[in-house]
């Protein structure tokens, strides 16, 4: 394996760092702000909300990398003040684990947006045997891919906050029809050359259009029910190659499996997401 990438930077001054910042209130509680413009049809992107919660967890555990984080999404997040409550379960020599929930509204009657559990570690200098039976996605050069810019109503405002370039064959609603394959591939980076750390990877795994957009099914959006992200390594600077695929759509749900690779050819993150397929009638 190549040498580890540089240590992740602190929040800010990049827009993601500012938008996902948290402030300790004591007793495991953190103040946050769900920023305007990080939404999809008025609802905050799920990966963005999860990154806010994971940032609070890393503050409590004292280790910077959310090696695994799972959240169940209970209510959409809207711009405005929010609170993350972290319950430290165990701190070991290598890992620390905590439960969390992200809420908004009055303390005596909060809206719970997501609940979950996160295990953190320090991936700097992580070593061990390597066997990887998958390869990075076959992507054209960045300049030959299609930049996703916000529109009305699609793509959503969230796309102004990240830089996503889609494989021309996987562009939803492309001229001439959808690809017919529930797959989305492309390049990802944060705007303004902001470095991507483990928290940025949590955002990246939910930053692409749904794979269902490329099927022949009559679907609009697929809300997240549950999202799990695995951060495998700190990414090297530069563009990240991403691939997302759905293999099963049944019973009103679909799953999406994701992979994120850095410029060294290192698999830096994986994800699995369960999404709701709303009724069409």
C-alpha positions, -999 to 999 in steps of 0.1 A, spaced: 0 0 0 12 35 -7 22 59 20 -7 73 40 -21 106 28 -16 138 49 -35 142 81 -70 157 77 -72 194 83 -95 211 108 -129 224 99 -127 255 77 -119 276 60 -136 256 32 -173 257 27 -178 221 38 -158 227 70 -179 257 78 -212 241 69 -205 210 90 -189 227 120 -201 219 155 -196 237 188 -194 219 222 -222 227 246 -212 203 273 -226 169 284 -220 154 250 -242 180 232 -230 201 202 -246 230 185 -246 229 147 -263 248 118 -279 230 89 -267 254 62 -289 267 34 -280 255 -1 -270 219 10 -304 206 2 -323 184 -23 -357 198 -30 -356 216 4 -343 187 24 -307 186 35 -285 160 18 -283 129 40 -245 125 37 -241 162 47 -262 156 79 -243 124 86 -210 143 83 -222 169 109 -230 141 133 -198 123 127 -178 155 133 -194 158 167 -185 121 174 -148 126 165 -147 156 189 -159 133 217 -137 103 209 -106 123 202 -98 103 170 -103 119 136 -114 91 112 -150 77 112 -139 43 101 -176 32 102 -207 52 107 -243 41 103 -274 63 105 -312 58 103 -330 88 88 -362 97 106 -372 132 93 -359 156 67 -335 183 78 -342 219 70 -319 249 72 -314 263 107 -300 254 142 -295 218 151 -281 198 180 -260 167 180 -261 145 211 -232 120 215 -231 91 239 -197 76 242 -200 38 246 -164 27 247 -129 40 242 -103 14 235 -67 15 225 -74 17 187 -111 24 184 -138 45 201 -175 40 196 -204 64 203 -241 66 196 -255 99 183 -286 117 172 -292 149 153 -322 170 163 -337 204 158 -364 224 175 -372 230 212 -354 207 237 -387 195 252 -401 185 218 -373 180 193 -375 167 158 -352 137 155 -336 138 120 -312 108 124 -299 84 149 -269 61 146 -236 48 158 -200 56 148 -167 40 155 -136 63 150 -99 56 148 -67 73 136 -59 60 101 -25 78 100 1 51 93 -25 23 93 -9 -9 81 -18 -45 74 -22 -71 47 -38 -59 14 -60 -78 -9 -85 -59 -30 -105 -78 -56 -122 -48 -71 -107 -20 -93 -114 17 -97 -142 26 -121 -134 31 -158 -138 68 -161 -130 92 -189 -107 121 -179 -123 147 -157 -126 173 -185 -145 147 -206 -171 141 -179 -202 162 -174 -202 188 -146 -233 187 -125 -245 222 -119 -277 232 -100 -308 239 -120 -345 242 -116 -357 218 -103 -329 193 -112 -300 191 -104 -307 203 -68 -290 232 -50 -267 208 -32 -247 203 -64 -234 239 -61 -216 229 -29 -196 200 -43 -178 194 -77 -193 163 -93 -184 152 -129 -205 123 -143 -195 97 -167 -213 107 -200 -228 72 -202 -244 75 -167 -259 110 -170 -295 107 -157 -321 120 -182 -294 123 -208 -304 132 -244 -316 101 -261 -329 84 -229 -316 68 -197 -289 42 -198 -313 16 -184 -286 4 -159 -289 15 -122 -254 27 -121 -237 61 -116 -200 68 -120 -180 100 -118 -154 122 -102 -158 141 -69 -140 168 -51 -149 196 -27 -152 231 -40 -125 257 -36 -97 231 -33 -108 221 2 -91 189 12 -112 157 16 -107 140 49 -127 111 64 -157 134 71 -155 146 35 -157 109 24 -189 105 44 -203 134 23 -190 119 -9 -208 86 -7 -242 105 -8 -232 132 -33 -243 116 -66 -277 113 -83 -296 82 -74 -288 51 -95 -326 47 -100 -326 78 -123 -310 56 -149 -336 29 -149 -368 27 -168 -388 29 -136 -412 59 -130 -392 73 -100 -384 108 -90 -364 108 -58 -354 79 -34 -352 91 2 -326 75 24 -338 51 51 -304 40 63 -268 48 52 -236 31 63 -202 45 53 -168 28 58 -137 50 56 -108 28 46 -80 53 42 -72 89 41 -74 101 5 -46 116 -14 -52 152 -26 -71 155 -59 -101 141 -76 -118 110 -63 -132 83 -86 -166 71 -75 -190 43 -85 -225 35 -73 -246 5 -84 -280 -10 -74 -286 -47 -78 -320 -51 -62 -351 -31 -65 -381 -48 -48 -407 -44 -22 -406 -6 -24 -369 -4 -15 -336 -4 -33 -300 -6 -21 -270 12 -35 -234 1 -30 -207 27 -34 -169 28 -38 -146 58 -37 -110 56 -49 -83 82 -47 -56 91 -73 -32 65 -60 -57 38 -68 -65 32 -32 -100 23 -21 -106 50 5 -144 46 12 -173 22 7 -210 26 14 -243 8 14 -275 28 14 -311 16 17 -335 39 -1 -373 42 -2 -390 38 -36 -421 60 -32 -453 48 -47 -460 62 -82 -497 64 -78 
